[in-house]
Amino acid sequence: QVQLAESGGGSVRPGGSLRLTCVASGSIFSVRAMGWYRQTPGKQREFVAGISIDGDIKYSDSVKGRFTISRGDAKDTVYLTMNNLEPRDTAIYYCNSDLFDSDYQPKNVWGQGTQVTVSS
């Protein structure tokens, strides 16, 4: 039983900033990778940023230079710092993780999402 909980979403003016947090909890043995995706109505969920256990980081071209992904020391937390937000960034942001549960079974887990709205 593993859950991801996102927080930090909200409404912001264009050019503003938000910091999203995702915390993994439950019967976790090891978190291998964590990342962020986003989805708007009528569109498929798209990759935003991800970070792996070895520190490899990838960003969508649409957020490079504006967003920064990082992991907490406990490796059960991932942050997404979003700067210079644009209206096109408006979406529900979902946390995702590849991990091994306490029974050493690989799992891919999604959070419930947090709304980010960028408008004037």
A tleap script that builds the chain and sets N, CA, C and O, in Angstrom:
source leaprc.protein.ff14SB
mol = sequence {
  NGLN VAL GLN LEU ALA GLU SER GLY GLY GLY
  SER VAL ARG PRO GLY GLY SER LEU ARG LEU
  THR CYS VAL ALA SER GLY SER ILE PHE SER
  VAL ARG ALA MET GLY TRP TYR ARG GLN THR
  PRO GLY LYS GLN ARG GLU PHE VAL ALA GLY
  ILE SER ILE ASP GLY ASP ILE LYS TYR SER
  ASP SER VAL LYS GLY ARG PHE THR ILE SER
  ARG GLY ASP ALA LYS ASP THR VAL TYR LEU
  THR MET ASN ASN LEU GLU PRO ARG ASP THR
  ALA ILE TYR TYR CYS ASN SER ASP LEU PHE
  ASP SER ASP TYR GLN PRO LYS ASN VAL TRP
  GLY GLN GLY THR GLN VAL THR VAL SER CSER
}
set mol.1.N position { 0.835 -1.177 0.000 }
set mol.1.CA position { 0.000 0.000 0.000 }
set mol.1.C position { 0.880 1.241 0.000 }
set mol.1.O position { 1.428 1.631 1.031 }
set mol.2.N position { 1.006 1.850 -1.158 }
set mol.2.CA position { 1.842 3.025 -1.341 }
set mol.2.C position { 0.985 4.149 -1.893 }
set mol.2.O position { 0.143 3.937 -2.765 }
set mol.3.N position { 1.209 5.329 -1.381 }
set mol.3.CA position { 0.490 6.503 -1.844 }
set mol.3.C position { 1.446 7.646 -2.092 }
set mol.3.O position { 2.474 7.769 -1.427 }
set mol.4.N position { 1.098 8.488 -3.061 }
set mol.4.CA position { 1.792 9.732 -3.317 }
set mol.4.C position { 0.834 10.876 -3.052 }
set mol.4.O position { -0.318 10.840 -3.485 }
set mol.5.N position { 1.301 11.882 -2.347 }
set mol.5.CA position { 0.476 13.031 -2.007 }
set mol.5.C position { 1.135 14.301 -2.525 }
set mol.5.O position { 2.249 14.639 -2.125 }
set mol.6.N position { 0.442 15.000 -3.417 }
set mol.6.CA position { 0.937 16.259 -3.956 }
set mol.6.C position { 0.370 17.436 -3.177 }
set mol.6.O position { -0.729 17.366 -2.628 }
set mol.7.N position { 1.133 18.505 -3.140 }
set mol.7.CA position { 0.676 19.739 -2.532 }
set mol.7.C position { 1.422 20.906 -3.162 }
set mol.7.O position { 2.427 20.716 -3.846 }
set mol.8.N position { 0.928 22.104 -2.927 }
set mol.8.CA position { 1.601 23.301 -3.391 }
set mol.8.C position { 0.980 23.963 -4.599 }
set mol.8.O position { 1.429 25.031 -5.013 }
set mol.9.N position { -0.035 23.361 -5.172 }
set mol.9.CA position { -0.697 23.976 -6.300 }
set mol.9.C position { -1.485 25.197 -5.884 }
set mol.9.O position { -1.708 25.438 -4.698 }
set mol.10.N position { -1.901 25.960 -6.871 }
set mol.10.CA position { -2.664 27.156 -6.596 }
set mol.10.C position { -2.788 28.013 -7.827 }
set mol.10.O position { -2.509 27.577 -8.944 }
set mol.11.N position { -3.208 29.234 -7.606 }
set mol.11.CA position { -3.390 30.203 -8.678 }
set mol.11.C position { -2.319 31.270 -8.590 }
set mol.11.O position { -2.026 31.779 -7.508 }
set mol.12.N position { -1.734 31.609 -9.726 }
set mol.12.CA position { -0.637 32.563 -9.758 }
set mol.12.C position { -0.709 33.394 -11.037 }
set mol.12.O position { -1.216 32.933 -12.059 }
set mol.13.N position { -0.204 34.604 -10.970 }
set mol.13.CA position { -0.118 35.465 -12.141 }
set mol.13.C position { 0.998 35.005 -13.072 }
set mol.13.O position { 1.962 34.391 -12.615 }
set mol.14.N position { 0.885 35.290 -14.374 }
set mol.14.CA position { 1.998 34.982 -15.267 }
set mol.14.C position { 3.294 35.609 -14.768 }
set mol.14.O position { 3.317 36.760 -14.331 }
set mol.15.N position { 4.362 34.839 -14.841 }
set mol.15.CA position { 5.647 35.276 -14.330 }
set mol.15.C position { 5.887 34.916 -12.882 }
set mol.15.O position { 6.996 35.082 -12.375 }
set mol.16.N position { 4.869 34.427 -12.216 }
set mol.16.CA position { 4.997 34.049 -10.824 }
set mol.16.C position { 5.620 32.682 -10.656 }
set mol.16.O position { 6.027 32.037 -11.622 }
set mol.17.N position { 5.685 32.253 -9.406 }
set mol.17.CA position { 6.332 30.993 -9.066 }
set mol.17.C position { 5.474 30.175 -8.117 }
set mol.17.O position { 4.692 30.715 -7.334 }
set mol.18.N position { 5.636 28.871 -8.202 }
set mol.18.CA position { 5.033 27.928 -7.281 }
set mol.18.C position { 6.019 26.801 -7.037 }
set mol.18.O position { 6.878 26.519 -7.873 }
set mol.19.N position { 5.887 26.166 -5.895 }
set mol.19.CA position { 6.710 25.017 -5.565 }
set mol.19.C position { 5.801 23.857 -5.181 }
set mol.19.O position { 5.084 23.920 -4.182 }
set mol.20.N position { 5.838 22.807 -5.978 }
set mol.20.CA position { 5.042 21.623 -5.717 }
set mol.20.C position { 5.851 20.610 -4.922 }
set mol.20.O position { 7.063 20.486 -5.098 }
set mol.21.N position { 5.168 19.897 -4.055 }
set mol.21.CA position { 5.788 18.863 -3.242 }
set mol.21.C position { 5.027 17.566 -3.405 }
set mol.21.O position { 3.797 17.558 -3.439 }
set mol.22.N position { 5.755 16.474 -3.505 }
set mol.22.CA position { 5.163 15.150 -3.545 }
set mol.22.C position { 5.858 14.286 -2.509 }
set mol.22.O position { 7.085 14.198 -2.483 }
set mol.23.N position { 5.078 13.657 -1.667 }
set mol.23.CA position { 5.609 12.791 -0.621 }
set mol.23.C position { 5.064 11.383 -0.808 }
set mol.23.O position { 3.852 11.179 -0.887 }
set mol.24.N position { 5.963 10.426 -0.876 }
set mol.24.CA position { 5.583 9.022 -0.957 }
set mol.24.C position { 5.490 8.435 0.439 }
set mol.24.O position { 6.342 8.697 1.288 }
set mol.25.N position { 4.465 7.648 0.672 }
set mol.25.CA position { 4.288 7.036 1.977 }
set mol.25.C position { 3.707 5.640 1.820 }
set mol.25.O position { 3.151 5.295 0.778 }
set mol.26.N position { 3.846 4.851 2.868 }
set mol.26.CA position { 3.339 3.498 2.857 }
set mol.26.C position { 4.460 2.479 2.929 }
set mol.26.O position { 5.548 2.764 3.427 }
set mol.27.N position { 4.180 1.301 2.429 }
set mol.27.CA position { 5.116 0.187 2.518 }
set mol.27.C position { 6.110 0.245 1.366 }
set mol.27.O position { 5.963 -0.457 0.365 }
set mol.28.N position { 7.115 1.083 1.521 }
set mol.28.CA position { 8.109 1.330 0.483 }
set mol.28.C position { 9.459 0.790 0.915 }
set mol.28.O position { 9.930 1.062 2.020 }
set mol.29.N position { 10.070 0.025 0.032 }
set mol.29.CA position { 11.431 -0.428 0.262 }
set mol.29.C position { 12.435 0.557 -0.316 }
set mol.29.O position { 13.398 0.941 0.348 }
set mol.30.N position { 12.202 0.961 -1.558 }
set mol.30.CA position { 13.136 1.853 -2.224 }
set mol.30.C position { 12.417 2.607 -3.335 }
set mol.30.O position { 11.662 2.027 -4.114 }
set mol.31.N position { 12.666 3.899 -3.391 }
set mol.31.CA position { 12.162 4.728 -4.473 }
set mol.31.C position { 13.250 4.844 -5.535 }
set mol.31.O position { 14.355 5.303 -5.248 }
set mol.32.N position { 12.942 4.434 -6.746 }
set mol.32.CA position { 13.928 4.418 -7.814 }
set mol.32.C position { 13.902 5.699 -8.637 }
set mol.32.O position { 14.945 6.171 -9.089 }
set mol.33.N position { 12.729 6.251 -8.828 }
set mol.33.CA position { 12.600 7.472 -9.599 }
set mol.33.C position { 11.301 8.162 -9.240 }
set mol.33.O position { 10.319 7.514 -8.877 }
set mol.34.N position { 11.302 9.472 -9.342 }
set mol.34.CA position { 10.093 10.246 -9.129 }
set mol.34.C position { 10.025 11.343 -10.177 }
set mol.34.O position { 11.049 11.829 -10.656 }
set mol.35.N position { 8.823 11.718 -10.521 }
set mol.35.CA position { 8.678 12.741 -11.533 }
set mol.35.C position { 7.321 13.400 -11.495 }
set mol.35.O position { 6.448 13.055 -10.699 }
set mol.36.N position { 7.178 14.357 -12.382 }
set mol.36.CA position { 5.952 15.126 -12.491 }
set mol.36.C position { 5.409 15.073 -13.907 }
set mol.36.O position { 6.156 15.160 -14.882 }
set mol.37.N position { 4.106 14.930 -13.999 }
set mol.37.CA position { 3.371 14.998 -15.245 }
set mol.37.C position { 2.257 16.015 -15.079 }
set mol.37.O position { 1.911 16.389 -13.958 }
set mol.38.N position { 1.694 16.463 -16.196 }
set mol.38.CA position { 0.574 17.383 -16.114 }
set mol.38.C position { -0.440 17.060 -17.197 }
set mol.38.O position { -0.112 16.466 -18.224 }
set mol.39.N position { -1.674 17.461 -16.947 }
set mol.39.CA position { -2.759 17.147 -17.858 }
set mol.39.C position { -3.789 18.261 -17.847 }
set mol.39.O position { -4.173 18.760 -16.789 }
set mol.40.N position { -4.234 18.645 -19.041 }
set mol.40.CA position { -5.308 19.609 -19.201 }
set mol.40.C position { -6.497 18.906 -19.829 }
set mol.40.O position { -6.329 17.857 -20.451 }
set mol.41.N position { -7.711 19.464 -19.679 }
set mol.41.CA position { -8.894 18.809 -20.230 }
set mol.41.C position { -8.772 18.538 -21.722 }
set mol.41.O position { -8.383 19.418 -22.489 }
set mol.42.N position { -9.102 17.325 -22.127 }
set mol.42.CA position { -9.071 16.951 -23.521 }
set mol.42.C position { -7.710 16.586 -24.066 }
set mol.42.O position { -7.584 16.261 -25.247 }
set mol.43.N position { -6.685 16.633 -23.226 }
set mol.43.CA position { -5.341 16.314 -23.671 }
set mol.43.C position { -4.786 15.148 -22.868 }
set mol.43.O position { -5.227 14.872 -21.752 }
set mol.44.N position { -3.811 14.473 -23.458 }
set mol.44.CA position { -3.144 13.384 -22.775 }
set mol.44.C position { -2.195 13.928 -21.715 }
set mol.44.O position { -1.680 15.041 -21.824 }
set mol.45.N position { -1.984 13.132 -20.710 }
set mol.45.CA position { -1.037 13.493 -19.683 }
set mol.45.C position { 0.366 13.555 -20.284 }
set mol.45.O position { 0.770 12.649 -21.012 }
set mol.46.N position { 1.103 14.611 -19.984 }
set mol.46.CA position { 2.423 14.798 -20.555 }
set mol.46.C position { 3.493 14.867 -19.475 }
set mol.46.O position { 3.257 15.326 -18.358 }
set mol.47.N position { 4.656 14.402 -19.843 }
set mol.47.CA position { 5.800 14.426 -18.950 }
set mol.47.C position { 6.289 15.851 -18.751 }
set mol.47.O position { 6.345 16.637 -19.697 }
set mol.48.N position { 6.644 16.178 -17.514 }
set mol.48.CA position { 7.178 17.496 -17.185 }
set mol.48.C position { 8.636 17.406 -16.768 }
set mol.48.O position { 9.496 18.057 -17.361 }
set mol.49.N position { 8.915 16.608 -15.756 }
set mol.49.CA position { 10.272 16.478 -15.237 }
set mol.49.C position { 10.382 15.206 -14.427 }
set mol.49.O position { 9.401 14.751 -13.839 }
set mol.50.N position { 11.573 14.632 -14.394 }
set mol.50.CA position { 11.800 13.429 -13.619 }
set mol.50.C position { 13.217 13.361 -13.103 }
set mol.50.O position { 14.130 13.962 -13.670 }
set mol.51.N position { 13.396 12.621 -12.017 }
set mol.51.CA position { 14.716 12.426 -11.432 }
set mol.51.C position { 14.822 10.985 -10.967 }
set mol.51.O position { 13.895 10.457 -10.353 }
set mol.52.N position { 15.955 10.343 -11.260 }
set mol.52.CA position { 16.165 8.951 -10.927 }
set mol.52.C position { 17.083 8.814 -9.721 }
set mol.52.O position { 17.641 9.796 -9.231 }
set mol.53.N position { 17.228 7.580 -9.253 }
set mol.53.CA position { 18.045 7.323 -8.068 }
set mol.53.C position { 19.501 7.711 -8.292 }
set mol.53.O position { 20.190 8.090 -7.345 }
set mol.54.N position { 19.974 7.622 -9.521 }
set mol.54.CA position { 21.355 7.981 -9.812 }
set mol.54.C position { 21.532 9.464 -10.101 }
set mol.54.O position { 22.624 9.901 -10.464 }
set mol.55.N position { 20.471 10.235 -9.944 }
set mol.55.CA position { 20.557 11.665 -10.125 }
set mol.55.C position { 20.291 12.161 -11.525 }
set mol.55.O position { 20.380 13.361 -11.782 }
set mol.56.N position { 19.968 11.266 -12.434 }
set mol.56.CA position { 19.653 11.682 -13.793 }
set mol.56.C position { 18.369 12.494 -13.800 }
set mol.56.O position { 17.359 12.068 -13.239 }
set mol.57.N position { 18.402 13.646 -14.423 }
set mol.57.CA position { 17.264 14.555 -14.473 }
set mol.57.C position { 16.896 14.830 -15.916 }
set mol.57.O position { 17.763 15.058 -16.759 }
set mol.58.N position { 15.617 14.806 -16.191 }
set mol.58.CA position { 15.114 15.128 -17.514 }
set mol.58.C position { 13.960 16.110 -17.396 }
set mol.58.O position { 13.164 16.056 -16.458 }
set mol.59.N position { 13.889 17.010 -18.371 }
set mol.59.CA position { 12.823 17.995 -18.426 }
set mol.59.C position { 12.167 17.981 -19.797 }
set mol.59.O position { 12.802 17.711 -20.816 }
set mol.60.N position { 10.888 18.278 -19.785 }
set mol.60.CA position { 10.225 18.579 -21.033 }
set mol.60.C position { 10.804 19.868 -21.611 }
set mol.60.O position { 11.155 20.787 -20.871 }
set mol.61.N position { 10.899 19.927 -22.934 }
set mol.61.CA position { 11.424 21.132 -23.566 }
set mol.61.C position { 10.616 22.372 -23.185 }
set mol.61.O position { 11.160 23.476 -23.134 }
set mol.62.N position { 9.351 22.200 -22.924 }
set mol.62.CA position { 8.490 23.332 -22.637 }
set mol.62.C position { 8.759 23.971 -21.283 }
set mol.62.O position { 8.315 25.091 -21.033 }
set mol.63.N position { 9.485 23.272 -20.400 }
set mol.63.CA position { 9.735 23.809 -19.064 }
set mol.63.C position { 11.212 24.002 -18.768 }
set mol.63.O position { 11.558 24.515 -17.703 }
set mol.64.N position { 12.087 23.609 -19.672 }
set mol.64.CA position { 13.518 23.771 -19.447 }
set mol.64.C position { 13.861 25.234 -19.195 }
set mol.64.O position { 13.388 26.133 -19.890 }
set mol.65.N position { 14.685 25.446 -18.194 }
set mol.65.CA position { 15.089 26.793 -17.843 }
set mol.65.C position { 14.133 27.504 -16.917 }
set mol.65.O position { 14.458 28.567 -16.388 }
set mol.66.N position { 12.959 26.937 -16.712 }
set mol.66.CA position { 11.966 27.559 -15.843 }
set mol.66.C position { 11.635 26.696 -14.622 }
set mol.66.O position { 11.408 27.218 -13.531 }
set mol.67.N position { 11.608 25.386 -14.810 }
set mol.67.CA position { 11.258 24.463 -13.729 }
set mol.67.C position { 12.505 23.733 -13.249 }
set mol.67.O position { 13.431 23.487 -14.022 }
set mol.68.N position { 12.519 23.394 -11.981 }
set mol.68.CA position { 13.609 22.633 -11.396 }
set mol.68.C position { 13.038 21.508 -10.543 }
set mol.68.O position { 12.209 21.744 -9.665 }
set mol.69.N position { 13.485 20.284 -10.806 }
set mol.69.CA position { 13.056 19.145 -10.010 }
set mol.69.C position { 14.182 18.757 -9.057 }
set mol.69.O position { 15.357 18.799 -9.423 }
set mol.70.N position { 13.820 18.382 -7.843 }
set mol.70.CA position { 14.800 17.975 -6.856 }
set mol.70.C position { 14.165 16.980 -5.903 }
set mol.70.O position { 12.943 16.920 -5.769 }
set mol.71.N position { 15.014 16.197 -5.240 }
set mol.71.CA position { 14.544 15.214 -4.277 }
set mol.71.C position { 15.023 15.566 -2.885 }
set mol.71.O position { 16.095 16.142 -2.701 }
set mol.72.N position { 14.203 15.207 -1.908 }
set mol.72.CA position { 14.586 15.400 -0.529 }
set mol.72.C position { 15.618 14.383 -0.096 }
set mol.72.O position { 15.845 13.381 -0.774 }
set mol.73.N position { 16.245 14.652 1.051 }
set mol.73.CA position { 17.287 13.756 1.544 }
set mol.73.C position { 16.763 12.359 1.840 }
set mol.73.O position { 17.487 11.377 1.675 }
set mol.74.N position { 15.521 12.261 2.272 }
set mol.74.CA position { 14.931 10.971 2.599 }
set mol.74.C position { 14.553 10.163 1.372 }
set mol.74.O position { 14.206 8.987 1.491 }
set mol.75.N position { 14.613 10.766 0.206 }
set mol.75.CA position { 14.335 10.128 -1.080 }
set mol.75.C position { 12.903 9.660 -1.215 }
set mol.75.O position { 12.585 8.868 -2.102 }
set mol.76.N position { 12.039 10.144 -0.342 }
set mol.76.CA position { 10.618 9.870 -0.472 }
set mol.76.C position { 9.839 11.125 -0.851 }
set mol.76.O position { 8.608 11.121 -0.884 }
set mol.77.N position { 10.566 12.183 -1.132 }
set mol.77.CA position { 9.969 13.469 -1.441 }
set mol.77.C position { 10.598 14.042 -2.698 }
set mol.77.O position { 11.812 13.965 -2.887 }
set mol.78.N position { 9.780 14.608 -3.544 }
set mol.78.CA position { 10.273 15.276 -4.739 }
set mol.78.C position { 9.602 16.637 -4.827 }
set mol.78.O position { 8.427 16.789 -4.491 }
set mol.79.N position { 10.362 17.618 -5.281 }
set mol.79.CA position { 9.867 18.971 -5.431 }
set mol.79.C position { 9.905 19.378 -6.891 }
set mol.79.O position { 10.732 18.898 -7.667 }
set mol.80.N position { 9.016 20.254 -7.244 }
set mol.80.CA position { 9.046 20.887 -8.547 }
set mol.80.C position { 8.915 22.386 -8.331 }
set mol.80.O position { 7.837 22.891 -8.020 }
set mol.81.N position { 10.019 23.081 -8.499 }
set mol.81.CA position { 10.031 24.526 -8.386 }
set mol.81.C position { 9.749 25.117 -9.752 }
set mol.81.O position { 10.492 24.880 -10.704 }
set mol.82.N position { 8.689 25.879 -9.848 }
set mol.82.CA position { 8.231 26.411 -11.120 }
set mol.82.C position { 8.367 27.924 -11.092 }
set mol.82.O position { 7.715 28.602 -10.299 }
set mol.83.N position { 9.212 28.439 -11.954 }
set mol.83.CA position { 9.440 29.869 -12.066 }
set mol.83.C position { 8.963 30.375 -13.420 }
set mol.83.O position { 8.824 29.613 -14.377 }
set mol.84.N position { 8.718 31.671 -13.474 }
set mol.84.CA position { 8.277 32.310 -14.713 }
set mol.84.C position { 7.120 31.549 -15.346 }
set mol.84.O position { 7.143 31.221 -16.532 }
set mol.85.N position { 6.124 31.280 -14.539 }
set mol.85.CA position { 4.985 30.505 -15.011 }
set mol.85.C position { 4.223 31.239 -16.109 }
set mol.85.O position { 4.112 32.465 -16.111 }
set mol.86.N position { 3.708 30.452 -17.033 }
set mol.86.CA position { 2.959 30.957 -18.166 }
set mol.86.C position { 1.565 30.349 -18.169 }
set mol.86.O position { 1.356 29.295 -17.568 }
set mol.87.N position { 0.604 30.991 -18.835 }
set mol.87.CA position { -0.745 30.416 -18.890 }
set mol.87.C position { -0.765 28.986 -19.421 }
set mol.87.O position { -1.596 28.185 -18.994 }
set mol.88.N position { 0.132 28.653 -20.339 }
set mol.88.CA position { 0.172 27.299 -20.883 }
set mol.88.C position { 0.577 26.255 -19.848 }
set mol.88.O position { 0.407 25.058 -20.078 }
set mol.89.N position { 1.105 26.692 -18.722 }
set mol.89.CA position { 1.457 25.773 -17.653 }
set mol.89.C position { 0.246 25.353 -16.830 }
set mol.89.O position { 0.351 24.459 -15.990 }
set mol.90.N position { -0.890 25.979 -17.058 }
set mol.90.CA position { -2.100 25.632 -16.329 }
set mol.90.C position { -2.470 24.180 -16.595 }
set mol.90.O position { -2.630 23.774 -17.746 }
set mol.91.N position { -2.603 23.409 -15.542 }
set mol.91.CA position { -2.898 21.985 -15.664 }
set mol.91.C position { -3.040 21.385 -14.275 }
set mol.91.O position { -2.747 22.025 -13.265 }
set mol.92.N position { -3.492 20.154 -14.252 }
set mol.92.CA position { -3.379 19.360 -13.042 }
set mol.92.C position { -2.029 18.663 -13.086 }
set mol.92.O position { -1.706 17.979 -14.057 }
set mol.93.N position { -1.253 18.837 -12.046 }
set mol.93.CA position { 0.079 18.253 -11.979 }
set mol.93.C position { 0.041 17.002 -11.112 }
set mol.93.O position { -0.435 17.022 -9.977 }
set mol.94.N position { 0.553 15.920 -11.675 }
set mol.94.CA position { 0.539 14.629 -11.008 }
set mol.94.C position { 1.955 14.175 -10.684 }
set mol.94.O position { 2.863 14.286 -11.508 }
set mol.95.N position { 2.122 13.674 -9.500 }
set mol.95.CA position { 3.377 13.046 -9.118 }
set mol.95.C position { 3.345 11.579 -9.518 }
set mol.95.O position { 2.303 10.928 -9.455 }
set mol.96.N position { 4.492 11.072 -9.929 }
set mol.96.CA position { 4.612 9.679 -10.327 }
set mol.96.C position { 5.906 9.106 -9.767 }
set mol.96.O position { 6.910 9.811 -9.660 }
set mol.97.N position { 5.879 7.833 -9.413 }
set mol.97.CA position { 7.072 7.210 -8.870 }
set mol.97.C position { 7.201 5.758 -9.306 }
set mol.97.O position { 6.226 5.007 -9.321 }
set mol.98.N position { 8.418 5.382 -9.659 }
set mol.98.CA position { 8.801 3.980 -9.810 }
set mol.98.C position { 9.499 3.564 -8.522 }
set mol.98.O position { 10.463 4.203 -8.098 }
set mol.99.N position { 9.019 2.508 -7.907 }
set mol.99.CA position { 9.560 2.104 -6.620 }
set mol.99.C position { 9.411 0.612 -6.415 }
set mol.99.O position { 8.741 -0.080 -7.181 }
set mol.100.N position { 10.056 0.131 -5.353 }
set mol.100.CA position { 9.853 -1.223 -4.863 }
set mol.100.C position { 9.136 -1.123 -3.533 }
set mol.100.O position { 9.544 -0.364 -2.653 }
set mol.101.N position { 8.064 -1.891 -3.387 }
set mol.101.CA position { 7.362 -1.882 -2.120 }
set mol.101.C position { 8.092 -2.765 -1.109 }
set mol.101.O position { 9.145 -3.328 -1.409 }
set mol.102.N position { 7.532 -2.876 0.071 }
set mol.102.CA position { 8.198 -3.612 1.142 }
set mol.102.C position { 8.306 -5.106 0.861 }
set mol.102.O position { 9.092 -5.801 1.505 }
set mol.103.N position { 7.532 -5.602 -0.084 }
set mol.103.CA position { 7.652 -6.985 -0.535 }
set mol.103.C position { 8.597 -7.111 -1.720 }
set mol.103.O position { 8.668 -8.159 -2.361 }
set mol.104.N position { 9.321 -6.037 -2.005 }
set mol.104.CA position { 10.321 -5.987 -3.073 }
set mol.104.C position { 9.698 -6.141 -4.450 }
set mol.104.O position { 10.344 -6.623 -5.380 }
set mol.105.N position { 8.448 -5.732 -4.579 }
set mol.105.CA position { 7.759 -5.777 -5.849 }
set mol.105.C position { 7.812 -4.408 -6.518 }
set mol.105.O position { 7.551 -3.396 -5.868 }
set mol.106.N position { 8.144 -4.360 -7.800 }
set mol.106.CA position { 8.187 -3.073 -8.484 }
set mol.106.C position { 6.784 -2.529 -8.720 }
set mol.106.O position { 5.861 -3.261 -9.077 }
set mol.107.N position { 6.654 -1.247 -8.513 }
set mol.107.CA position { 5.369 -0.597 -8.711 }
set mol.107.C position { 5.555 0.775 -9.330 }
set mol.107.O position { 6.575 1.434 -9.128 }
set mol.108.N position { 4.561 1.188 -10.079 }
set mol.108.CA position { 4.467 2.550 -10.569 }
set mol.108.C position { 3.217 3.169 -9.971 }
set mol.108.O position { 2.119 2.635 -10.124 }
set mol.109.N position { 3.383 4.293 -9.292 }
set mol.109.CA position { 2.314 4.869 -8.489 }
set mol.109.C position { 2.063 6.310 -8.915 }
set mol.109.O position { 2.996 7.062 -9.196 }
set mol.110.N position { 0.812 6.673 -8.955 }
set mol.110.CA position { 0.396 8.034 -9.283 }
set mol.110.C position { -0.257 8.706 -8.084 }
set mol.110.O position { -0.959 8.065 -7.302 }
set mol.111.N position { -0.018 10.002 -7.953 }
set mol.111.CA position { -0.738 10.787 -6.979 }
set mol.111.C position { -2.081 11.229 -7.525 }
set mol.111.O position { -2.427 10.932 -8.669 }
set mol.112.N position { -2.830 11.937 -6.705 }
set mol.112.CA position { -4.162 12.384 -7.089 }
set mol.112.C position { -4.155 13.677 -7.891 }
set mol.112.O position { -5.153 14.015 -8.529 }
set mol.113.N position { -3.056 14.395 -7.866 }
set mol.113.CA position { -2.926 15.609 -8.642 }
set mol.113.C position { -3.179 16.869 -7.836 }
set mol.113.O position { -3.914 16.858 -6.849 }
set mol.114.N position { -2.562 17.948 -8.272 }
set mol.114.CA position { -2.774 19.258 -7.680 }
set mol.114.C position { -2.915 20.282 -8.797 }
set mol.114.O position { -2.147 20.274 -9.759 }
set mol.115.N position { -3.891 21.153 -8.665 }
set mol.115.CA position { -4.215 22.106 -9.725 }
set mol.115.C position { -3.274 23.295 -9.691 }
set mol.115.O position { -3.038 23.889 -8.639 }
set mol.116.N position { -2.744 23.633 -10.851 }
set mol.116.CA position { -1.958 24.847 -11.045 }
set mol.116.C position { -2.660 25.697 -12.086 }
set mol.116.O position { -2.909 25.242 -13.203 }
set mol.117.N position { -2.976 26.920 -11.725 }
set mol.117.CA position { -3.650 27.832 -12.632 }
set mol.117.C position { -2.831 29.107 -12.769 }
set mol.117.O position { -2.519 29.763 -11.776 }
set mol.118.N position { -2.487 29.450 -13.993 }
set mol.118.CA position { -1.700 30.644 -14.282 }
set mol.118.C position { -2.554 31.559 -15.150 }
set mol.118.O position { -2.834 31.248 -16.307 }
set mol.119.N position { -2.955 32.666 -14.591 }
set mol.119.CA position { -3.809 33.597 -15.317 }
set mol.119.C position { -3.649 34.992 -14.753 }
set mol.119.O position { -3.212 35.173 -13.616 }
set mol.120.N position { -4.007 35.972 -15.556 }
set mol.120.CA position { -3.930 37.352 -15.115 }
set mol.120.C position { -5.254 37.832 -14.548 }
set mol.120.O position { -5.363 38.984 -14.126 }
savepdb mol mol.pdb
quit
